[in-house]
């Protein structure tokens, strides 16, 4: 079994999917999680590449958010689309990063991702509240590379 398969159980992945569903109830923002073992690229550059591959840059309001985790590298990145960057302060993702980092330091990877998803949903709600005509534009499943 690779590091990616060992990182989260199927049950933990479902808990993450449920957190995404919960977070997206209050925002038109689209949240995804991508996990892979390792990258040779700069982690932020790789997160941007995955963001594009997952078509997260094709949402109506350009408000997709990717939580990218490189398991073996022990690195994670939060990557938001240009619609978010236009309306939020530079340090917008710091609180989300901090809640993930605190859990990761304790070895609580699933909980770190869930806490990050829920925090991202709360942060997005202020700028991108859920509207009656909103549709779920992206899959909520955890993607793996």
Phi, psi and omega in degrees: 000137180279168178301327181293315180294328181281339186297316179225139173281168177300321178296317179295321177299319179295324176296324177293316177301317179297323177295321178297314179301316179297313181297323183280355176293336186248002182216152173278354177298152181245123184247134176227158176235132176232132181235133173214165186288313191199154171221145174278342182280165167303137188297323178292319178298319179294319178299319177297320179296313178297319178307314181289316180300322180279004179060032180285345178270014179247016180282154184304315183257012181049048184233041175276149178227129178247130168257109184256131180232124172257101191301304184295326181283345183057047180229150172218156181222141170252122185237121179249154182283170185297331178296326177286312182303330181291334189243357183246157176292161184303324183267019185309318186272359182300318181294322177293315178302317183296319181292324177293311184300319180300316179289320180298320180301331180268002180082011180266073188292313179301313182294325177299316179294315179298313179300320179295318178298311181295321178294317178300318178300317179295317180297317181291329183306320181295328183257333183225068180295153178294138178244156182300332182266008180292142173236155177282107187276339184230154177299148176264355182292149175286127177263155183226146180235000000 
